[in-house]
């Protein structure tokens, strides 16, 4: 019988961190299923989903926790039951505007009010062209439930976009 583990990893960025985790998983007969990892503010951070024989879970978790001595913190969660996929239509959201506090709070507040689930989100700050300050950019994949309409979500986002001085693009995923 197989168990699925979801883990978060974080540590001061340096070469070899992925190898540390991957070696522990492989050493315990685990299979690396999927991951998202990146460099953020001098730290290496990521999430990983692996599958391992149930009788080897405890040994793998112990081996992963011992990585803390190498400067890598790993938090492991056992996946509980069958994955529940959010129902609704998939859409993409892109926004860009002058950076300021509260942009994601405003946007996520509108999404939550409509019962929209954020499946994936990436954001960054970048220099504006020709010395125009700092821009905040975000891209998200969202699930709009059947109880909400994409046009209603778009209308509410557009209401706050002007106040936040951001440009938004919300469209069905292709």
Buried (B, 14 or more C-beta within 10 A) or exposed (E): EEBBBBBEBBBEBEEEBBEBBBEBBEEBBBEBEEBEBEEEEEEBBBBBBBBBBEEBBEBBBEBBBEBEEEEBEBEBEEEEEEEEEBEBBEBBBEBBBBBEEEBBEBBBEBBEEBBBBBBEBEEEEEEEEEEEEEBBBBBBBBBBBEEBEBEEBBEBBEEBBEEBEBEBEBEEEE
